[in-house]
Amino acid sequence: MKRIIHFVPAVAWACTMLYFTLIPGNDVPDFLVQFSDLFLHWAIYLLNYALFYLGFIGWKLNRPAPVRVQWLLLGISLTIGGGLELIQEFYVEGRTGSVYDMVANTIGCLFGFAIFRWWKPRRSKSVLA
């Protein structure tokens, strides 16, 4: 149960992301329309990857996630990024899927992956007096 709490921010973000991705086009809030669409997609998926990664490591930046977890998160993130664009195209009224959005989603996921893949945590050195 203790580990589940680490994923609360990630799940909350994913639910928010799903909500705004799957609402009909006429219901998209004006404050989202004012941003650069591609930058928004990039940032959303970078944050999505980062929050799930941090959940896996228990928000302890001094211990990296296993490599298989990092690759798994990347695969899941890329699948979600592509899948939601397809869902928008075929199932959401007033919304269209976009290859450019899918590319921005992918680049956001890859940035998150790269940041944490090459993150080298510093080990704290205790000084005994």
Salt bridges, closest charged atoms under 4 A:
ASP37 OD1 - HIS41 NE2 3.23
GLU85 OE2 - HIS41 ND1 3.74
ASP101 OD2 - HIS41 NE2 3.32
